Amino acid sequence: MCGSFKSLADEPSAPADVVELLDGAESAEAALNAMVAASNAGDDQAAMLLVDPAIRPLLLPSIAIERYAIDSYFLETGAFGKDKNFPGGQLFQFTLRDLVRIRSIKQLEKRLVDDKCVVFTVLTTEKSYHAEKHIHNVRSFLAIQRSDRWYLFRPFGELTNILRGNPFWQETNKPVELLQVHQSDDEHSNRKNADYELEYRLPIKLIHEHLVEAATAPEIKEANQLARKLKRYYDSIVNRTKRGDYETRSELEDAMDPIEDWVDILSGTTASLTPGLLQFAKKHGLQPEKQ
């Protein structure tokens, strides 16, 4: 005879780093605090639900690549051991890791743009993926009200690089710099002695509005459809691996071949924003850098 079920009230309390899954928040401050809690807990689902829904389509394709590339390594290693031919190195796609790197923040400024838009300037403590110590950044978050909920915007991951005018991401020999990153050194000291201070050359609200419009482009919608297809197919490979369908590493790798083709297609999604950003910058008086 089976034992009796325990009621939920009998369950132990959740660990301190388990956060509530919220779609937006009740206020701008609550959205910022919830984002920090989700990021610190490593809960990318909770963090994504606090990002402005209109911006999420620009993040999801690179997240699909990143999740597949990293998780597939652990899947393959778990099933067949370490691959002696694995070259190692950092993955360029890092939107997901950027969502969950914040450990804490200190609010420095709060600026009310209008009744549905607030800009926070904060000092963040963030996980460094290149060194053991954490790094400290002065950066801005835009809080936007949609209906009765508040969401956040800042350029996570590859969006940061393309706004910085990084030619590798823009795929152009005429990069435009909408976001400057100031590193603290002997000649320049950032506020609060931060390692880096991020400065927008145009108001973050304007940049957000442009990216919201860019996210509705047909190619972005197609990329999101492909990203969902990639995730579903990869999940099926995980399930087939668990049930023992693949007897060798090469069989598993062959099963993942279609995903590699989809990754190649998706990898240009962020760079596809470049032409529109160039026109946007010129419209507001910013010119591409001289080569």
Secondary structure, 3 states (H helix, E strand, C coil): CCCCCCCHHHCCCCCCCCCCCCCCECCHHHHHHHHHHHHHCCCHHHHHCCECCCCHHHHHHHHHHHHHHHHHHHHHHHHHCCCCCCCCCCCCCCHHHHHCCEEEEEEEEEEEEECCEEEEEEEEEECCCCCCCCEEEEEEEEEEEECCEEEEECCCCHHHHHHCCCHHHHCCCCCCCCEEEEECCCCCCCHHHCCEEEEECCCHHHHHHHHHHHCCCHHHHHHHHHHHHHHHHHHHHHHHHHCCCCCCHHHHHHHCHHHHHHHHHHCCCCHHHHHHHHHHHHHCCCCCCCC
